[in-house]
Amino acid sequence: MLRRNSLSLSWKLIIPPTKSMYTTSIRSTTTTSTVTNTRTLGLGVPDPPANTTSSLFTHYGRCYWELSKARLSMLVVATSGAGYVLGSGGAVDYLGLSYTCAGTMMIAAAANSLNQIFEIKNDAKMRRTMRRPLPSGRITLPHAVMWASSVGVAGTALLAWKANMLAAGLGASNLVLYAFVYTPLKQIHPVNTWVGAVVGAIPPLLGWAAASGSVSLNGMILPAALYFWQIPHFMALAYLCRDDYAAGGFRMFSLADPSGHRTALVALRNCLYLLPLGYLAYDWGVTSGWFCLESTLLALAITGTAASFYVQRTTETARRMFHASLLYLPVFMSGIMFHRLNKEHVSVKNSEALVGYTSTSEAPIKEFGNSDQLKKAKRVDPSCRRRRPPVAFASVAPFPFLPAPTYSSY
């Protein structure tokens, strides 16, 4: 074998290449560079031809899957479904749950597709994203726009038809917030992480609204968990991929923090904000007391990894906190659904804890003719009293997005 290779090399050195060989090489190089440049721009590349219907279906199915970031979208659907179950109070309408999950999936797919449409050039510069459908030229830009628009409109229409207008409005607003606010902010200011956290907190609220038809204070437990959980999750990811984000032109919080001290501090602070959520879920009548203990232990575990990252800012500790964040969310959601109070009176508490969205909290008053009868009823049946959430400071940091509770005496 060695002798044959050496003879072949000697023969090439003796006989010079012909003109046709040069022409073929130049044409090949030109074609390759043209295709590469065209794919980088994501424009003008025809969709690859397919010989059979099955291969065509497979190709576009894979492109749609990647454009939608299907795994991330399924996580969004899981949070929306958990919110629907919690908002149901008593028996769960599984058909309504299916419609809500389907609408959420379509809206999430549209938002992720628009995100990739706006970031073609950035994705082409990053190693972990350059093989996506648009930068690699596997699908054209107009085709991707048509896909994102159709599934976004269909998902919003499905929620409006089978759920309610409140859920549809939350879904549409989240699509706009993610695609047209969060996505451009990634190239402008590090505040994009906090905007992205708000985007991630809306799906469970959407599910709650689809089930109950209203937004209540105790319906904010799961959105709060999603909001605070996303900060350490994103901070760990931004620290691990900071070189890739810098190459792509994204202004993440970790890029302005070479030592990683501020990044670790922000992650640790938001992990601490997760500690009282189990108590609030129990005290506001969402779950039983066992969830209070389990949620606290779970929050302490992820806080421990954040503290380790704060003390020793290395790739290993950041990866450990990232893995802990991946474990935290499914365990928290499973626990809150397992320990939820599956009783009809939970729906009554939901309506009585409203923050001005519906007028059902006045129902106990209308059942009595005068104030004397109402006072007597309160002494006999404590459920006629309007429950005051014990944490009146819930609208202040570290819960900046919770509405301020309003109380009225009678």
N, C-alpha and C positions, 0 to 999 in steps of 0.2 A: 504493500500500500504506500509506504514511504517512497519507494523507488518510482512508482507510477506518478505520484504527486510531483516529485522533483523533475521528471521528464516533461510533464505537462507545463510546469512553470518555465522550463528552459525553452520549450517550443514557442510559448507566448512571447518570450524575450527576443527570440530570433526573428519571428515573423511579425511585423508591425500590424496594428489593427487597420482594417479597411475603412473607407469613407462611409459605407453603410453602417458600420458599427458605431462610428461617431454620431451619425444622424439619429440612430435609434436611441443612443444614450442621452442626447440633448432633448429629444422629444419626450423621453420618459421623465427627465428632470423637470422640464417645463410644465408638463401635465401635473406632476406631483405637487409642485409649488403653487400652481393655480388652484388646485383643489383644496390645498391646505389653507391658502389665504381666503378663499371663498367660504370655507367651512368656519373659519375663525369669525368672519363677519356674520354668519348665520343667514345670509341672504342669497337668493338666486340659485340655490342648490336644489335640483329637482328631487322629489321623493323617489327613492330607489325602486326600479321596476320589479314586479313580482311575476313569476311564471304561473303560479296557481293561486286560487282564492285563499287556500289555507296559509300559504307563506305570506300573502298580503295581510291577512288577519293577524298572524303572529307578529309581523313587523310593527304594524301600527298599534297593536295591543301593547307591545313592549314599550313603544314610544309614549303612549298615553300613560302607562304605568309609571314611567320615570318622570314624565312632566308633572304628574299629580303628586309625586313623592308619596306613593301609596302607603308606605309604612307610617310615615308621619301623619298622613291623613287619617289612617285607621286609629292612631292614638287620639287624635282630635275627636273622632267619632266615639271612642270609648269614654272620654270625659263628658261628651254631650249625653250619651246614654246613661251614665251614672247620674247626671243632673236630672234626667227625666225620671229615673226610678225614685230619687229622693223627693222630687216635686210631686210625685203621684200620691204620697201619703199612705193611702190604703192599697187597694188592688191596682196592679200595673196593667195598663192597656197595651198589650204587646204589639198589636197592629199599629197603634199610634207611635210606639217606640220604634218600630221598624221604619215607619215613614220619616220620623225625626232623624234617625241615623242615616237614612238614605239621602235626605236633603242636606244634612251636615257634611256627608262625604262628598257630595257634588260641589258644594261651596268651597270646601277645603281643597279639592282638586283644582278648581278654577283659580283660587288664590295662589297656590303653589305654581301653577302653570304660568300665571301672569308674572310671578316673581322671576321665573327663569327667562321669560320673554324680555323683561327689562334689564336682565343681567347677563346677556349673551357674551358681551366682550369681557366682562369680569370673570365669568365662569371659564372662558377660554384660557385665561392666564393662570388658573389654579389647577394643581395636579388632581385634586379630588373631585373636580367638577368638569374638567375639559372633555370628558367622554359622555356628557349628557346629550340628549337628542339634538338640541339646537346648536351648541358649539361644534359638535362632531358632524353636523350636516345630515343627520338621519331623517330629519323632518324639516319642512320649510317654515319660515316665520308666519306667513299668512295662515297656513294650516294650523299651527299652534294657537294663533289668536282666535281662529274659528272654534277650536276645541274648547279653549278656556271660556269664551263668551257663551257658548251653548250650554255647557254644564253649569256655569254660574247662574244663568237665567233659569234653567230647569230646576236647580236646587232651591232657589228662592221661591219659585212658583209652587213647588211641592210643599214647602213649609207653610206657605200662605194658604194653600188649599186644604191640606190634611192636618195641620197643627193650628196656628193662629197667626195673625198679623204681627203680634209682638215678637214671636220667634223668627218670623221671616225678616222683620226689621233688624233684629240682632244679627242674623246671618249675613244680610246684605251689608250692614255697617261694618261687620268684621272683615268681610271681603275687601271693602274699600280701604279700611284701616291698614290691612296687611299689604295689599298690592300697591296702594298709592300714597301711603304715609310711611310705613315701616321700611319698605323696600328702598325708596330713594334716600331715607335717613341713614341707611347703612353706609352710604358714601359721603355723608355730610357731617354727622355728629354721633358721638358714642351714646347719646340718649336713646338711640334705636333699640338698645337692649330692654329698656323699661317700657318702651312702646310695644315691643314684641311680647313682653310679659302680659300686658293688657290684652293683646290679641289672643294669647293662650288662655286667658281667664274667662273670656266670653262664652266659649262653647258649652261649659257646664251650666252657665246661666241661661243659655239658649234652651238647653234641655229642660231645665226647671220651668221656664216660661211656657214651653210647649205642653208640659204636663199640667201645670196649675193655672195657666192663663194670666199670671201676674208675676211680679218681682218682689220678693219679701226679704227682710233682713236676714232670717235664718237660711235663706237660699244663697247667701253670699259665702257660706263656709267653704264649699268646694272651689268656687272661683278664687277665694283668698289663698287657698292651698296651692292652686295652680300658679297664681301670681308670684308668691314668695318662693315656690319651688324652682321656677324658671330662672331666677337670678343666679343662684349657685350653679345650676346646670349650664347656663350660657357662659358664665365666667370661667368655668373649668374648660369648656370647649374653646372659648376664645384664647385662653392661655396655651392650650395644647396646639392650636392651629394658628398661632399669631403670625408665623412667617407666611403661611399660605394666605391669610387674610390681608397681610401687607402687600403681597404680590397681586392680589385681586383688587386692591384699591378700597377696601372696606375699613372704615374708621371705627374699629372696635375699642372698647374701654381698655383692654390690655395693651394696646399698641402705645398708648401714652403713659404706660406704667411699666418701664423696663424691669424694675425690681420685682414686680408682682405684689407689692405690699398692699396697695389700695384695692387691687382685684381680689385678693384673699380676704381683706377686711369687709368688702361689700358682700362677698359670698357668706362669710360667717354671720354678719348682721342679719341677713335675710333668712338664714337657717334658724336663728333664734326667734324670728317672728313666727315660725311654724309651731312653736311650743304651745301657745294658748288655744290653738284651733280645736283640739279635742275637747277641752273644757267648754268652749263656746258651743260646740255641736251638742254636747250633753245638756248644757244649761238652757239652750234655746229649743230643746225638745226635738232635736233631729235624730239623735242616737241615744243608746243606753250608756250607763256609766262605764262599762267595760272599754268602750272606744276611747274614753278620756285617757285611761291608762295606756292603752296600746299606742295611741297617737303620740303621747308624750315620749314613750320609749323610742318610737320610730324617729321622732324629731331629734332626740338626743343622739341617736346613732349618726344621722347625717351631719349634725352639728359637730360631732367628734371628728369626722373626716375633714370638715371645713377648718376646724381648729388646727388639725395636723398640717393642712395646706398653709395656714397662716403662719405657723411656727417655722416650717421648713418648705419653702416655695420651690418645689422641684416638679419635674414632669411626672414622677411616680405618685406624689401626693395629689397632684391635680387630677391624674387619671383615676385615683382611688375615690376622690370626691365625685367625679363624673359617674363612675359606676354606682356609687351609693345613690346618686340622684336618679339613675335609671331604675333602681330597685325601690326607691321611696314611693314614687307615684302609684304604681299598680298595687302595692301593699296598702297604701293609704285609701285608695278608692275601694279596694275590696273590703277593707275593714269598715268604712263608713256605710257601705251598702249592707254588709252582713249584720251590723249592729243598729241599723236604722229602726225607728219605732214604727212598726207596721200596724198602725192603728188609725182609725178615722179621725181621732181627735187631733192628730198631727196637722191635718189640713186646717182645722179650726185655729190652731196656733199660728199656722202660716198666714192666715188672713188677718189675725189680730196683731201680728207683728209687722204689718205692712207699713211702708214709709210713704204713703200718699199716692200709691198707684191705683188702688181700687177703693171702693166704698163699702166693702163687705164687713169692715170692722164695726160699722154702725148697727149691724144686725141685732146684737144682744140688746141694744137700747130700744129699738123699735118694738120689741116683744112686750114691753111693759108700758103701762099707761102713764105713770108719773114717777117722780124720783123716789118716793117712799117705797113703791113696789120694787124699784130697781135696787135700792139699798137692802131691802129684805132678801131679795134674790141673791145678792152677793154674799150675805151671811149664810144662807142655806147652801148655795152652790158656788164654790169659789171659781168654777170655770167661767162664770159670767163676768168675772173681772178682766179688765184689759191688762194683759201681762206686759210688764215693763222689762225690756232687756237690761240685765244688770250692768252691762258695760256701756255707759253713755258716751265714753270717749272713743267709740268704735270708728267715728268719722275722722279721727285725728291720726297722725302717724303712730304706729306703723301700718295703719289701714287707710291709706290716702284715698282709695277709690270707693269706700263704703259710704252710702248716703247717711246724713245725720238723722238719727231717730227723733221723731216728733211725738210729744205726749200732750194729751189734753185731759183735764180732770173733769169729773162729773159726779 
